[in-house]
Amino acid sequence: MKRMISILVAALLVMTTLAGCGSSAPADTTATTAPAASETTEAPATTAAAETEATEAPAALSGTVATDGSTSMEKVIGSLGEAFMEANPDVTFTYNPTGSGSGITAVSEGRCDIGLSSRALKDEEKAGGLTETTLALDGIAIIVNPANTLQDLTLEQIASIYTGEVTNWSELGGADGEIVVIGREAGSGTRDGFESITGTADACVYRQELTSTGDVITTVASNPNAIGYASLASVKDTVKALSVGGVVPSNETVLDGSYKVQRPFVLVTKSSEALSQAAQAFFDYVTSADANEIITMAGAVPVN
């Protein structure tokens, strides 16, 4: 009997030991699987953060772009400025039509971001720290009143009118009438271009020297005996543009060089100073092929 009791006690002890071992197994399994679960949840969070950073939109361009200079470039630069502000509503673009000489001085003195000149820079201006970038080409139209019967003049005839050698339209096959010579003020890029091309620098005999392209057009339109010169891009139907040497002024004849009375539209910047972010963005835009259609519609000939 005692032997039976001893066997039963031994059996109970074995069963108790086995039960204890069985209950510890789940705890060990849980402990080893928890870190794996943690690693799985962290990975998607890191990926999502990276994707958010990669797709974040760049900050909108803002600031001001100040231009100053050539009145002949008004239509071209105004159209480009409007298009740029439409694409960048937080940027303010300004244009001060003071004439080429004044625009060159303004950028040199730091009063604007970009100067506008309807002539190439002179050697002394480049030596003074300025850089020119040709934006477009422009024909200088020789304009008369629509009542004038003449249709064409040679460069030599134009020069003889402006130097006072020819003073009556009848000398050129037109109606009898004293020629009224209209031009631009000293420092004008249009005047500089016209006088350089016709060989009349410092020799012109002007009846009136006006301070803007618009004033020249208005004055010629109101006087049947007047003659003037103006940017082809600015010519209106209130005046008549003559052909020169048989070549009609147009974008095509300016680009191919057959129309001789032409000059560049130039952007002037400081050589040693970087433009602001907004001004640089504007400069890059207007000198790219993206601006060609606007330049053409404004009456000039793009070169990029």
PASEFI-269544 format. One record per residue (C-alpha): residue number from 1; x, y, z. Coordinates in steps of 0.2 Angstrom, whole numbers, always signed. Layout:
VOTOR;NUM;X;Y;Z;
...
//
This chain:
VOTOR;1;+0;+0;+0;
VOTOR;2;+14;+12;+5;
VOTOR;3;+22;+8;-12;
VOTOR;4;+6;+12;-22;
VOTOR;5;+5;+29;-13;
VOTOR;6;+24;+33;-17;
VOTOR;7;+20;+29;-36;
VOTOR;8;+5;+40;-36;
VOTOR;9;+15;+55;-28;
VOTOR;10;+29;+53;-41;
VOTOR;11;+17;+53;-55;
VOTOR;12;+9;+69;-49;
VOTOR;13;+26;+77;-47;
VOTOR;14;+30;+73;-66;
VOTOR;15;+13;+80;-72;
VOTOR;16;+15;+96;-62;
VOTOR;17;+32;+99;-70;
VOTOR;18;+26;+96;-87;
VOTOR;19;+12;+108;-85;
VOTOR;20;+24;+121;-79;
VOTOR;21;+35;+119;-95;
VOTOR;22;+19;+120;-106;
VOTOR;23;+13;+137;-99;
VOTOR;24;+30;+146;-101;
VOTOR;25;+31;+142;-120;
VOTOR;26;+18;+156;-126;
VOTOR;27;+28;+169;-115;
VOTOR;28;+44;+165;-124;
VOTOR;29;+35;+166;-141;
VOTOR;30;+27;+183;-137;
VOTOR;31;+44;+190;-132;
VOTOR;32;+53;+186;-148;
VOTOR;33;+39;+192;-160;
VOTOR;34;+36;+209;-152;
VOTOR;35;+52;+218;-160;
VOTOR;36;+47;+211;-177;
VOTOR;37;+30;+219;-176;
VOTOR;38;+38;+235;-171;
VOTOR;39;+49;+235;-186;
VOTOR;40;+35;+232;-198;
VOTOR;41;+25;+248;-192;
VOTOR;42;+40;+260;-192;
VOTOR;43;+45;+256;-211;
VOTOR;44;+29;+263;-219;
VOTOR;45;+29;+279;-208;
VOTOR;46;+47;+283;-214;
VOTOR;47;+42;+280;-233;
VOTOR;48;+27;+291;-231;
VOTOR;49;+37;+306;-224;
VOTOR;50;+50;+304;-238;
VOTOR;51;+36;+305;-251;
VOTOR;52;+28;+320;-243;
VOTOR;53;+45;+329;-244;
VOTOR;54;+48;+324;-262;
VOTOR;55;+31;+331;-268;
VOTOR;56;+31;+347;-259;
VOTOR;57;+28;+362;-271;
VOTOR;58;+41;+375;-273;
VOTOR;59;+38;+392;-265;
VOTOR;60;+30;+405;-276;
VOTOR;61;+41;+418;-284;
VOTOR;62;+39;+435;-277;
VOTOR;63;+47;+452;-277;
VOTOR;64;+49;+466;-289;
VOTOR;65;+57;+468;-306;
VOTOR;66;+61;+486;-311;
VOTOR;67;+65;+491;-329;
VOTOR;68;+70;+508;-336;
VOTOR;69;+74;+515;-353;
VOTOR;70;+70;+515;-371;
VOTOR;71;+53;+521;-376;
VOTOR;72;+54;+512;-392;
VOTOR;73;+54;+495;-382;
VOTOR;74;+38;+500;-373;
VOTOR;75;+26;+488;-383;
VOTOR;76;+38;+474;-382;
VOTOR;77;+44;+475;-364;
VOTOR;78;+26;+479;-358;
VOTOR;79;+19;+464;-366;
VOTOR;80;+33;+453;-359;
VOTOR;81;+30;+461;-341;
VOTOR;82;+11;+457;-342;
VOTOR;83;+14;+439;-347;
VOTOR;84;+27;+437;-333;
VOTOR;85;+16;+444;-319;
VOTOR;86;+1;+433;-325;
VOTOR;87;+12;+418;-323;
VOTOR;88;+19;+425;-306;
VOTOR;89;+5;+435;-298;
VOTOR;90;+16;+438;-282;
VOTOR;91;+29;+448;-293;
VOTOR;92;+27;+466;-297;
VOTOR;93;+34;+472;-314;
VOTOR;94;+38;+490;-318;
VOTOR;95;+43;+500;-333;
VOTOR;96;+49;+518;-333;
VOTOR;97;+50;+525;-351;
VOTOR;98;+64;+537;-350;
VOTOR;99;+74;+534;-366;
VOTOR;100;+89;+523;-369;
VOTOR;101;+103;+534;-362;
VOTOR;102;+93;+537;-345;
VOTOR;103;+90;+518;-344;
VOTOR;104;+108;+514;-346;
VOTOR;105;+112;+527;-332;
VOTOR;106;+98;+520;-321;
VOTOR;107;+105;+503;-321;
VOTOR;108;+123;+509;-319;
VOTOR;109;+117;+519;-303;
VOTOR;110;+107;+505;-296;
VOTOR;111;+90;+513;-298;
VOTOR;112;+83;+498;-308;
VOTOR;113;+86;+480;-311;
VOTOR;114;+87;+480;-330;
VOTOR;115;+90;+494;-341;
VOTOR;116;+82;+495;-359;
VOTOR;117;+92;+502;-374;
VOTOR;118;+87;+503;-392;
VOTOR;119;+105;+504;-397;
VOTOR;120;+121;+493;-393;
VOTOR;121;+131;+498;-378;
VOTOR;122;+147;+509;-382;
VOTOR;123;+164;+503;-377;
VOTOR;124;+165;+515;-363;
VOTOR;125;+149;+509;-356;
VOTOR;126;+155;+491;-356;
VOTOR;127;+171;+497;-348;
VOTOR;128;+161;+505;-335;
VOTOR;129;+154;+488;-329;
VOTOR;130;+139;+485;-340;
VOTOR;131;+134;+470;-350;
VOTOR;132;+122;+470;-365;
VOTOR;133;+110;+456;-370;
VOTOR;134;+101;+457;-387;
VOTOR;135;+83;+453;-384;
VOTOR;136;+76;+457;-402;
VOTOR;137;+79;+467;-418;
VOTOR;138;+69;+482;-423;
VOTOR;139;+67;+491;-439;
VOTOR;140;+68;+510;-438;
VOTOR;141;+53;+515;-449;
VOTOR;142;+55;+531;-459;
VOTOR;143;+38;+539;-458;
VOTOR;144;+28;+553;-467;
VOTOR;145;+10;+559;-466;
VOTOR;146;-2;+548;-476;
VOTOR;147;-5;+563;-488;
VOTOR;148;+13;+562;-494;
VOTOR;149;+13;+554;-511;
VOTOR;150;+30;+547;-510;
VOTOR;151;+32;+528;-507;
VOTOR;152;+51;+525;-506;
VOTOR;153;+67;+534;-502;
VOTOR;154;+86;+529;-503;
VOTOR;155;+97;+530;-488;
VOTOR;156;+106;+544;-497;
VOTOR;157;+90;+554;-500;
VOTOR;158;+85;+552;-481;
VOTOR;159;+102;+558;-476;
VOTOR;160;+101;+573;-488;
VOTOR;161;+84;+578;-480;
VOTOR;162;+90;+577;-462;
VOTOR;163;+106;+587;-465;
VOTOR;164;+96;+601;-474;
VOTOR;165;+103;+598;-492;
VOTOR;166;+85;+594;-498;
VOTOR;167;+72;+605;-491;
VOTOR;168;+57;+603;-502;
VOTOR;169;+47;+587;-506;
VOTOR;170;+46;+593;-524;
VOTOR;171;+65;+590;-526;
VOTOR;172;+62;+571;-523;
VOTOR;173;+47;+570;-534;
VOTOR;174;+33;+574;-521;
VOTOR;175;+21;+589;-520;
VOTOR;176;+28;+606;-517;
VOTOR;177;+30;+609;-498;
VOTOR;178;+44;+613;-486;
VOTOR;179;+50;+597;-477;
VOTOR;180;+48;+598;-458;
VOTOR;181;+61;+587;-451;
VOTOR;182;+56;+578;-435;
VOTOR;183;+68;+568;-424;
VOTOR;184;+72;+562;-406;
VOTOR;185;+81;+570;-392;
VOTOR;186;+100;+568;-389;
VOTOR;187;+103;+552;-379;
VOTOR;188;+89;+543;-388;
VOTOR;189;+93;+525;-394;
VOTOR;190;+82;+528;-409;
VOTOR;191;+91;+544;-414;
VOTOR;192;+108;+536;-411;
VOTOR;193;+103;+521;-422;
VOTOR;194;+96;+532;-436;
VOTOR;195;+110;+544;-437;
VOTOR;196;+123;+530;-436;
VOTOR;197;+115;+520;-451;
VOTOR;198;+112;+536;-461;
VOTOR;199;+129;+543;-458;
VOTOR;200;+121;+559;-451;
VOTOR;201;+128;+560;-433;
VOTOR;202;+130;+578;-427;
VOTOR;203;+124;+584;-444;
VOTOR;204;+105;+583;-443;
VOTOR;205;+95;+599;-444;
VOTOR;206;+79;+596;-434;
VOTOR;207;+64;+607;-433;
VOTOR;208;+58;+597;-418;
VOTOR;209;+67;+585;-406;
VOTOR;210;+55;+575;-396;
VOTOR;211;+57;+565;-381;
VOTOR;212;+47;+549;-386;
VOTOR;213;+42;+538;-400;
VOTOR;214;+24;+542;-398;
VOTOR;215;+27;+560;-399;
VOTOR;216;+36;+558;-416;
VOTOR;217;+22;+548;-423;
VOTOR;218;+8;+560;-417;
VOTOR;219;+18;+575;-424;
VOTOR;220;+21;+567;-441;
VOTOR;221;+2;+562;-442;
VOTOR;222;-3;+580;-439;
VOTOR;223;+8;+588;-452;
VOTOR;224;+7;+583;-471;
VOTOR;225;+25;+590;-474;
VOTOR;226;+33;+581;-459;
VOTOR;227;+45;+567;-459;
VOTOR;228;+51;+557;-444;
VOTOR;229;+58;+540;-438;
VOTOR;230;+51;+528;-426;
VOTOR;231;+52;+510;-420;
VOTOR;232;+44;+499;-432;
VOTOR;233;+35;+490;-418;
VOTOR;234;+27;+506;-413;
VOTOR;235;+21;+512;-430;
VOTOR;236;+2;+515;-431;
VOTOR;237;-9;+518;-446;
VOTOR;238;-10;+537;-443;
VOTOR;239;+7;+538;-452;
VOTOR;240;+15;+530;-468;
VOTOR;241;+31;+520;-467;
VOTOR;242;+41;+522;-483;
VOTOR;243;+51;+508;-491;
VOTOR;244;+70;+511;-491;
VOTOR;245;+80;+507;-506;
VOTOR;246;+65;+497;-512;
VOTOR;247;+64;+486;-497;
VOTOR;248;+48;+487;-486;
VOTOR;249;+51;+487;-467;
VOTOR;250;+44;+471;-460;
VOTOR;251;+49;+458;-447;
VOTOR;252;+55;+447;-462;
VOTOR;253;+66;+460;-470;
VOTOR;254;+73;+465;-453;
VOTOR;255;+78;+448;-449;
VOTOR;256;+86;+444;-466;
VOTOR;257;+95;+461;-466;
VOTOR;258;+88;+467;-482;
VOTOR;259;+80;+482;-473;
VOTOR;260;+95;+492;-468;
VOTOR;261;+88;+504;-455;
VOTOR;262;+87;+493;-440;
VOTOR;263;+95;+491;-423;
VOTOR;264;+95;+480;-408;
VOTOR;265;+83;+480;-393;
VOTOR;266;+95;+477;-378;
VOTOR;267;+94;+472;-360;
VOTOR;268;+107;+481;-349;
VOTOR;269;+113;+473;-333;
VOTOR;270;+128;+476;-321;
VOTOR;271;+142;+464;-325;
VOTOR;272;+148;+462;-307;
VOTOR;273;+131;+461;-298;
VOTOR;274;+119;+446;-298;
VOTOR;275;+100;+450;-301;
VOTOR;276;+87;+447;-288;
VOTOR;277;+78;+430;-289;
VOTOR;278;+63;+439;-297;
VOTOR;279;+73;+449;-309;
VOTOR;280;+84;+434;-314;
VOTOR;281;+68;+424;-317;
VOTOR;282;+61;+438;-328;
VOTOR;283;+78;+439;-338;
VOTOR;284;+78;+421;-341;
VOTOR;285;+60;+421;-347;
VOTOR;286;+61;+435;-359;
VOTOR;287;+78;+428;-367;
VOTOR;288;+71;+411;-370;
VOTOR;289;+61;+404;-384;
VOTOR;290;+45;+404;-373;
VOTOR;291;+45;+423;-376;
VOTOR;292;+47;+423;-395;
VOTOR;293;+28;+423;-399;
VOTOR;294;+25;+438;-388;
VOTOR;295;+40;+448;-395;
VOTOR;296;+34;+444;-413;
VOTOR;297;+16;+450;-409;
VOTOR;298;+23;+466;-401;
VOTOR;299;+31;+470;-418;
VOTOR;300;+49;+466;-415;
VOTOR;301;+60;+451;-421;
VOTOR;302;+66;+439;-408;
VOTOR;303;+84;+433;-409;
VOTOR;304;+83;+418;-397;
//
